Amino acid sequence: MPRIKLTKTNVSAIEHPEAGQVLMFDTTLSGFGLRVGRKTKTYFAEKRVAGRTTRVTIGQHGNLTCEQARRDAQRQLGAMAGGKNPNREKRLARASGVTVKEAIATYHQLRKLRPHTAYDYKRLAAVAFPDWLELPLRSISKDRVLERHTHLAKDHGPAYANQAMRLLRAVYNLQVARDDGRDGQTALPPNPVMVLSKARAWFKIQRRQTLIKPADLGAWLAAVSRLCPENAPGIDSTVRDYLRLLVLTGLRRTEGAALRWSDIDWKSRTLTITKTKNGDPHTLPLPNYLFGLLQKRRLATSGKYVFPGNGRTGHLVEPRSQMTSVSASCGVNFCLHDLRRTFISVADSLDISRFAIQRLLNHRAANDVTAGYIVPDVERLRKAMQQIEDACLAKLSDHERQTRDKAANA
């Protein structure tokens, strides 16, 4: 590499390269150098520490004089000669001061979370760790984790406590990964949330199995229809059609609520969800009734969303009042995810193949080597979708017939 005596005159005379950068070393102080870029000239000190070449930036020419940079380089080189790595010490010092709040903000920034997920995580952190946000992340001990996990379970339930600690674990792991140097050293101790695994303190949560039972499905569909007349405009008709979409497609609540008109291919009679839980685009064929329902909505709805709302998202969010009205009308309590489980249950009752159900739900076939060789074809799912829709509508027809018979015999 070029060598030159680094003085004010010589440094000022060095021309900037048209592209890239040039390293120049001082002829009198070994390890003292200048990095010349297209617009800047930066002093540095370089020496091998623990078998690795370590370069420490001192500052830009103009912000400090050549002699100031030389004196700083002598100090840095002396420290490196003693086995210290100034870069590592700066990194560890910086990382040691990161607060819980800053680490959470970094997690949101780097993970590029979906708006709904980011909102949920912010609320979770604000409720679960309000008194920790300004504390250094490294100060969160195992004992604190165990105590907070117990208190959260008492105040908000075991599932909430587990969810909060999973978030803290993910935030902590990301911070460790960011601050981990090439030497493997980090400013943070091992993740304190791991104590929950070692102590077997995670709460066992039974997976929710609720759905709309086959015997209740007709009554539920009828109650949904009673939300408003078929051709009536307004939020009730939007919710009515939204609930029908969920139970006839098995879509997750946000996938359905955020559906755009651009997601529907009228020619191929399909809809495609691009933002999914597993990241894989999800295309479903539209069966006859649902296709007609969407056609009617397209004529009566403006804007980009199939199910518009008045909130900040622009689309429908969880319609609690209408859901309460449906439950009161038919006596069936439900949450929106119950409709996905109902869709699965109907598909299974029709003896639709397991692989087809996985495709309908956009589930990846874990450890299924054979499935990895099957090229999915959306048209192969059309028959299954039509069977599920027909089965659901048959339940509605049976319920309506029974209601008429009761009225006639009363």
C-alpha positions in Angstrom: 0.0 0.0 0.0 1.2 3.6 -0.7 3.3 5.2 2.1 3.6 8.9 2.7 4.5 11.0 5.7 1.1 12.2 6.9 1.4 15.9 7.4 -1.2 18.7 7.0 0.5 19.7 3.7 0.8 16.2 2.3 -2.7 15.2 3.3 -4.3 18.3 1.8 -2.5 17.6 -1.5 -3.8 14.1 -1.9 -6.4 13.9 -4.6 -9.7 12.0 -4.2 -10.1 8.9 -6.4 -13.0 8.9 -8.9 -14.3 5.7 -7.4 -13.6 3.5 -4.4 -11.1 4.4 -1.8 -7.3 4.4 -1.3 -5.4 3.5 1.9 -2.2 5.3 2.7 0.1 4.6 5.6 2.4 6.9 7.5 6.2 6.4 7.0 7.1 7.3 10.6 4.3 5.8 12.8 3.6 2.2 11.9 -0.1 1.5 11.8 -1.2 5.2 11.4 -3.1 5.6 8.1 -5.4 7.7 6.0 -8.4 6.4 4.0 -9.1 8.5 1.0 -12.6 8.3 -0.5 -14.4 10.2 -3.2 -15.3 13.0 -0.9 -13.6 12.4 2.5 -10.2 11.7 4.1 -10.3 9.7 7.3 -7.5 8.9 9.7 -7.3 5.4 11.2 -5.0 3.2 13.3 -4.5 -0.4 12.3 -2.8 -3.3 14.1 -3.2 -7.1 14.6 -5.0 -8.0 17.8 -5.4 -11.6 18.8 -4.4 -12.7 15.3 -6.9 -10.4 13.5 -6.2 -7.2 11.7 -8.1 -4.4 13.6 -8.7 -1.0 12.1 -9.9 1.8 14.4 -11.4 5.0 12.8 -10.0 8.2 14.4 -11.8 10.9 12.5 -12.0 13.0 9.3 -9.3 15.3 8.1 -10.6 18.8 8.7 -12.5 17.9 11.8 -9.1 17.3 13.5 -5.6 18.1 12.5 -3.0 15.6 11.3 -1.1 16.0 14.6 -4.2 15.4 16.7 -5.0 12.3 14.7 -1.4 11.1 15.1 -1.5 11.5 18.9 -4.9 9.6 19.0 -3.4 6.9 16.8 -0.5 6.4 19.2 -2.9 5.9 22.0 -5.0 3.4 20.0 -2.0 1.5 18.8 -0.6 1.3 22.3 -3.9 -0.1 23.6 -4.0 -2.7 20.7 -0.3 -3.6 21.5 -1.6 -4.5 25.0 -4.2 -6.9 23.5 -7.2 -4.5 23.7 -9.6 -4.1 20.8 -11.0 -0.6 20.8 -13.7 -1.4 18.3 -14.9 -4.2 20.5 -14.8 -2.1 23.6 -16.8 0.6 21.9 -19.3 -1.9 20.7 -19.7 -3.6 24.1 -20.1 -0.2 25.8 -22.7 0.9 23.3 -24.6 -2.4 23.6 -24.5 -2.3 27.4 -26.6 0.8 27.5 -29.4 -0.3 25.2 -32.7 -0.1 27.0 -35.6 -2.5 26.7 -37.5 0.2 24.8 -34.7 0.8 22.3 -34.3 -3.0 21.8 -38.1 -3.3 21.1 -37.9 -0.4 18.6 -35.0 -2.1 16.9 -36.9 -5.3 16.7 -39.9 -3.5 15.0 -37.5 -1.8 12.6 -35.5 -4.8 11.5 -38.3 -7.4 11.5 -40.5 -5.3 9.2 -43.7 -6.5 10.9 -47.1 -6.3 9.4 -49.1 -3.3 10.8 -51.5 -5.5 12.7 -48.7 -7.5 14.3 -46.6 -4.4 15.1 -49.7 -2.9 16.8 -50.3 -6.0 18.9 -46.6 -6.2 19.9 -46.5 -2.5 21.0 -49.6 -3.0 23.1 -48.2 -6.2 24.6 -44.9 -4.5 25.6 -46.7 -1.5 27.0 -48.9 -3.6 29.2 -46.5 -6.4 30.2 -43.3 -4.3 30.7 -44.2 -0.7 31.4 -41.7 -0.4 34.3 -38.9 -2.1 32.3 -38.9 0.1 29.2 -36.3 2.5 30.4 -34.1 -0.1 32.0 -30.9 -1.5 30.3 -31.8 -4.7 28.5 -28.9 -6.4 30.3 -30.4 -5.7 33.7 -33.4 -8.0 33.0 -32.4 -11.0 35.2 -33.8 -14.6 35.3 -35.5 -13.8 38.6 -37.2 -10.8 37.1 -38.4 -12.9 34.2 -39.8 -15.6 36.5 -41.6 -13.1 38.8 -43.1 -11.1 35.9 -44.2 -14.3 34.1 -46.1 -15.4 37.2 -47.7 -11.9 37.8 -48.8 -11.6 34.1 -50.5 -15.0 34.3 -52.4 -13.9 37.5 -53.5 -10.6 36.0 -54.0 -11.4 32.3 -53.9 -15.2 32.0 -51.3 -17.9 31.2 -51.5 -17.5 27.4 -50.9 -13.7 27.7 -47.9 -14.3 30.0 -46.4 -16.8 27.6 -46.9 -14.4 24.7 -45.2 -11.5 26.5 -42.2 -13.6 27.3 -41.9 -15.0 23.8 -41.8 -11.4 22.6 -39.1 -10.5 25.1 -37.1 -13.6 24.1 -37.2 -12.6 20.4 -36.2 -9.0 21.1 -33.3 -10.1 23.3 -32.1 -12.7 20.8 -32.1 -10.1 18.0 -30.1 -7.7 20.1 -27.5 -10.4 20.9 -27.2 -11.2 17.2 -26.7 -7.5 16.3 -24.1 -6.9 19.0 -22.2 -10.2 18.6 -18.8 -9.5 17.2 -16.6 -11.7 15.0 -14.9 -12.7 18.2 -18.1 -14.1 19.5 -18.2 -11.7 22.5 -21.4 -9.8 23.4 -22.3 -7.2 26.0 -25.4 -9.2 27.0 -25.5 -12.2 29.2 -27.4 -15.3 28.0 -31.1 -14.7 27.3 -32.8 -14.6 30.7 -36.1 -15.9 29.2 -34.4 -19.3 28.7 -34.9 -19.8 32.5 -38.6 -20.5 31.7 -37.6 -23.6 29.7 -35.0 -24.8 32.2 -37.4 -24.4 35.1 -40.2 -25.8 33.0 -42.2 -22.7 33.9 -43.9 -22.1 30.5 -47.7 -22.5 31.0 -49.2 -25.3 29.1 -52.0 -23.9 26.9 -54.6 -26.2 25.5 -55.1 -25.4 21.8 -58.5 -23.9 21.3 -60.9 -26.3 19.6 -64.1 -24.3 19.4 -66.1 -24.2 16.2 -69.6 -23.9 15.0 -71.0 -27.4 15.3 -72.7 -29.0 12.2 -76.1 -28.9 14.0 -75.7 -25.2 14.6 -74.3 -24.1 11.3 -77.6 -23.6 9.5 -79.0 -21.5 12.4 -75.7 -19.5 12.5 -75.9 -18.8 8.7 -79.5 -17.8 9.0 -78.6 -15.4 11.9 -75.9 -13.9 9.7 -78.4 -13.3 6.9 -80.7 -11.5 9.4 -78.1 -8.9 10.1 -79.7 -6.9 7.3 -81.7 -7.3 4.0 -79.7 -8.8 1.1 -79.5 -5.6 -0.9 -79.2 -3.1 1.9 -76.0 -0.9 2.1 -74.0 -0.1 5.2 -71.7 -1.7 7.7 -74.2 -4.5 8.6 -74.2 -5.8 5.0 -70.4 -5.6 4.9 -70.1 -7.6 8.1 -72.7 -10.1 6.8 -70.7 -10.8 3.6 -67.4 -10.8 5.5 -68.6 -13.6 7.9 -69.9 -15.6 4.9 -66.5 -15.2 3.2 -64.6 -16.5 6.3 -66.7 -19.6 6.8 -66.7 -20.5 3.1 -63.0 -20.0 2.5 -61.3 -20.6 5.9 -59.3 -17.4 5.6 -57.9 -15.8 8.7 -59.7 -12.8 9.9 -57.1 -10.2 8.7 -56.7 -12.0 5.4 -60.4 -11.6 4.7 -60.8 -8.1 6.1 -57.9 -6.7 4.1 -59.0 -8.4 0.8 -58.7 -5.9 -2.1 -60.6 -5.9 -5.3 -57.2 -6.2 -7.1 -56.8 -9.6 -5.3 -59.7 -11.1 -7.2 -59.3 -12.5 -10.7 -62.7 -12.4 -12.2 -61.7 -14.3 -15.3 -60.2 -17.2 -13.5 -62.7 -16.9 -10.6 -60.0 -16.9 -7.9 -58.8 -14.7 -5.1 -55.2 -14.4 -3.9 -53.9 -13.4 -0.5 -50.4 -12.0 -0.8 -49.7 -11.2 2.8 -50.1 -14.5 4.7 -48.9 -15.8 8.0 -46.3 -18.1 6.5 -45.3 -15.7 3.7 -46.5 -17.9 0.9 -49.1 -16.3 -1.5 -52.4 -18.1 -1.1 -54.8 -18.6 -4.1 -58.2 -20.1 -3.8 -60.9 -20.8 -6.5 -64.2 -19.1 -5.9 -67.2 -21.4 -5.7 -70.5 -20.3 -7.3 -72.4 -18.7 -4.4 -69.3 -16.8 -3.1 -68.4 -15.6 -6.6 -71.9 -14.2 -7.1 -71.7 -12.5 -3.6 -68.5 -10.8 -4.6 -69.9 -9.7 -7.9 -72.8 -8.0 -6.1 -70.5 -6.3 -3.7 -68.3 -5.0 -6.5 -71.3 -3.2 -8.0 -72.3 -1.7 -4.7 -68.9 -0.9 -3.2 -66.3 1.8 -4.0 -62.7 2.0 -2.9 -60.0 -0.6 -3.0 -61.2 -2.9 -0.2 -63.9 -5.6 -0.6 -64.9 -4.9 3.0 -64.3 -1.2 3.7 -64.2 0.2 7.2 -64.1 3.7 8.8 -60.9 3.1 10.8 -57.3 4.0 10.1 -56.7 0.8 8.1 -59.4 1.6 5.6 -60.9 -1.9 5.9 -63.1 -3.8 8.3 -61.7 -4.8 11.7 -63.3 -7.2 14.2 -67.0 -6.4 14.1 -67.9 -7.2 17.7 -71.3 -5.6 17.9 -72.6 -7.6 14.8 -71.0 -10.8 16.1 -72.8 -10.3 19.4 -76.0 -9.7 17.5 -75.6 -13.0 15.5 -74.8 -14.9 18.7 -77.9 -13.5 20.4 -80.1 -14.4 17.4 -79.0 -18.0 17.1 -77.6 -18.9 20.5 -74.1 -19.7 19.1 -71.1 -17.9 20.7 -68.1 -17.7 18.3 -64.9 -15.9 17.5 -63.7 -15.2 14.0 -61.1 -18.0 14.1 -63.9 -20.4 14.9 -65.0 -19.9 11.3 -61.7 -21.2 10.0 -62.0 -24.3 12.2 -65.6 -24.7 11.0 -64.4 -24.7 7.4 -61.8 -27.3 8.2 -64.4 -29.5 10.0 -66.8 -29.3 7.0 -63.9 -30.2 4.6 -63.0 -33.2 6.8 -66.6 -34.4 7.0 -66.7 -34.5 3.2 -63.6 -36.8 3.1 -61.5 -34.2 1.2 -57.9 -35.4 1.1 -55.5 -34.2 3.7 -53.2 -32.7 1.1 -56.1 -30.7 -0.4 -57.1 -29.4 3.0 -53.6 -28.3 3.7 -53.6 -26.4 0.4 -57.0 -24.8 1.1 -55.6 -23.5 4.4 -52.2 -22.6 3.0 -50.5 -24.9 5.5 -47.0 -26.1 4.6 -46.6 -29.9 4.8 -43.9 -30.2 7.5 -41.5 -33.1 6.9 -43.5 -34.3 3.9 -41.0 -35.0 1.2 -43.5 -36.3 -1.3 -45.6 -33.1 -0.9 -42.6 -31.1 -1.9 -42.6 -32.7 -5.3 -46.3 -31.9 -6.0 -46.8 -28.8 -8.0 -50.0 -27.2 -6.7 -52.8 -26.4 -9.2 -55.5 -24.1 -8.0 -58.0 -25.7 -10.3 -57.6 -29.0 -8.5 -59.1 -27.3 -5.4 -62.2 -25.9 -7.2 -64.2 -29.1 -6.7 -63.3 -29.2 -3.0 -64.3 -25.6 -2.5 -67.6 -26.1 -4.3 -68.3 -29.2 -2.1 -67.6 -27.2 1.1 -69.8 -24.3 0.0 -72.7 -26.7 -1.1 -72.5 -28.5 2.3 -72.7 -25.2 4.2 -75.6 -23.9 2.1 -77.4 -27.2 2.6 -77.3 -26.6 6.3 -78.8 -23.2 5.8 -81.6 -24.7 3.6 -82.4 -27.4 6.1 -82.6 -24.9 8.9 -84.9 -22.6 6.9 -87.2 -25.6 5.9 -87.4 -26.7 9.6 -88.3 -23.1 10.6 -91.1 -23.0 8.0 -92.4 -26.4 9.1 -92.5 -25.3 12.7 -94.3 -22.1 11.8 -96.8 -24.0 9.7 -97.5 -26.5 12.5 -97.7 -23.8 15.2 
